[in-house]
């Protein structure tokens, strides 16, 4: 990484920490204590890039670092040439509705080059087909012949890769023809239909020769087609992160069981090779795996992702990857890394004033206001710590030992439910 790029990344990391959010890049510079997990996931991604399908369920309490490991996994995947999609499971996007999940995958598709990458990926797929046609038929091929041969190649490419591809292929063909005819309204309608939008008008459906919208019966077939397009665009495959899956427990029983059966169906497709080049990542709290309304309520799914008895040696190669709670030692290591990043972003830190000893004292002060729970404070601590670094850089007279104190009543950063639940109120 060049010095300019390194400094830009460092500034971005510090800016994100000031806001209390997970940085969008450079997470390897903050990662502490997850080297084994990163290695396992990287090996899985290598297998998926070679044509396999794989998964990992990440289990951890609040503060165990699920969000960070998920973001780090997506970063590793993008660096390895994958397209990724981060889908937060919620009442708007429940696992019981595969059409909604498919729509969010398309809407949240990201590559190393592009955010909201669905259109860019589809364009790259079509461009690659055109290039192959020209390579085979010659660069002097007439425009109408190029168009006809490209359309045939689109249909062949998709028909060979998934059942039920005729509608998907027809919509891709309509998108290609609309762009060739400079009918951009129709092209936009085709994009909407392909990405699962429910309200695409009749003119597009009549032009493409498709009916209705993507529904529950074809959502997984369309997901397979989407992976084929991603591969055809030159990417290694697709990584799907289903985050906060514990919210499934709040659904009515019939919807809850349907959601878990949808997960089972996805796992079976991966195992049978019908979702090649696809990696599924699911995060949840222990209640998702162990609660009465969790995964164990559907034995076929529980059997597929169950773990062998605990003998004191964690095995991150199993389907479930259980994260331990964050502790003071890890948080201290992260703070030291943040100081190095801050130095690259804004100039050397005065390590006499912001010393190793002060970091430990600041951690103790914050944990004291949260019932001694280190695992709930990393987000707050890092925001507070960057504020200390800022003030030490701005004011030569600033002494964090005498000036710093944490009072949650004076911060405008909203506390999460978990933070409020353990916060010690001082009267």
Residue, then its C-alpha position, 0 to 999 in steps of 0.5 A: x500500500x502506498x503512503x498516500x493510500x495508507x494515510x487515507x485508509x488510516x483517516x477513514x478508520x479514525x473517522x469511523x471510530x469517532x462515529x462509533x461505527x465499524x470502519x469500511x476497510x483496513x479491518x486487519x489493522x484492528x483485528x485482535x485474537x481472531x487469527x485462527x478464525x480468519x485462517x479457517x474462513x480464508x481456506x473456506x473461501x479458497x475452496x468456494x472459489x475453486x467451485x465448492x459451496x460452504x458456510x459458517x454460523x457465527x455464534x456469540x453474545x453481544x460484545x463477542x465481536x460478531x459484527x467485526x468478524x462479519x465485516x472482516x470476512x466480507x473484506x477478506x472475500x472482496x480482496x479475494x475477488x468475491x462479490x458480497x452481500x450483507x443482509x440484516x435479518x429483520x421483520x422487513x427481511x425475514x428468513x421466512x420470505x426468500x424473495x425478500x432475502x433475494x431482493x436484499x442480496x441484489x440491493x446490497x451487492x458489493x464488489x471491491x470496485x463498486x457499492x450497489x454493484x448489481x448493475x455493474x456486475x450485470x454490465x460486466x457479464x454482458x461485456x464479457x460475452x460480447x468480447x468472447x463473441x468478437x474473439x470467436x467471430x472476429x472484430x469486424x462482425x456487424x452490429x446486428x450479428x454481434x447483437x444476435x450472437x450475444x443474445x444466443x450466448x446469454x441464453x446458453x450461458x444461463x440455461x446451462x447453469x441453473x434450472x428455471x433460468x428461462x425467465x432470468x435469461x429472458x430478463x437479461x436479454x431484455x436488459x441487453x436489447x434495451x440498452x442496445x436500443x437506448x431504451x433506458x427506461x426499459x433497461x431500468x425496469x429489467x434491472x428492477x425485475x431481475x433484482x426482485x423489485x415487486x412493482x415492475x410494470x407490464x410493458x417490461x414483462x410483455x417485452x421480456x415475455x415473463x410473468x409476474x415477479x420473482x416469488x418464493x418458488x423461484x427465488x433460490x433458482x434466481x440466486x443460482x443464476x445471480x451467482x452465474x452472472x457474478x462468475x461470468x463477470x469475472x468474480x470468484x463467487x458470492x458471499x452472503x452474510x445473513x446478520x442478526x438471524x436471532x430476530x427470527x425467534x420473534x416470528x409466529x411459529x409457522x413463519x419461524x419454522x419456515x425460516x429455519x427450513x429455508x436455511x436448511x434448504x440453503x445448506x442442502x443446496x450448498x452440500x449438493x453443489x447446486x450453489x457452487x461458488x457460494x459462501x453463506x455466513x449466518x450470525x446470531x446470539x446463543x439463543x438462536x442456537x440454543x433457545x426453545x424458539x431457535x434452531x434446535x426447534x427444527x431438528x433437521x436444521x439443528x442436525x446439520x449445524x450441530x457441534x460435537x461436545x465441548x472438551x475444552x478445545x474449540x474447533x472453528x472448522x465445525x459449522x458453528x464458530x463460537x466467539x468468546x467475549x472480548x476482554x480487557x487484554x484484547x481491548x488494550x491491544x486494539x487501543x495500541x493499534x489505534x494509536x499507531x493508526x492515528x499516528x499515520x493519519x494525523x501525526x505522532x501521538x504523545x505517548x507520555x500523556x496517552x500512555x499504556x498505563x492511561x489506557x488501562x485506567x480508561x478501560x477500568x473507568x468505562x467498565x466500572x460504569x457498565x458492571x465490569x463488562x468489558x464485552x459491552x464497551x469496545x464501541x464506546x471505548x474506542x470513540x472515547x479513546x479517539x477523542x482523547x487522542x484528538x485533544x492530546x494532539x490539539x492542546x499541549x496543556x491537555x492532561x488526560x489523567x486529570x481531564x478525562x472522565x466518562x459520563x454516559x449522560x453527557x454523551x450524545x451517542x445513543x446506547x444500545x439495549x445491551x449497554x443500557x441493561x448493564x449500565x451502573x446508574x450513579x445517583 
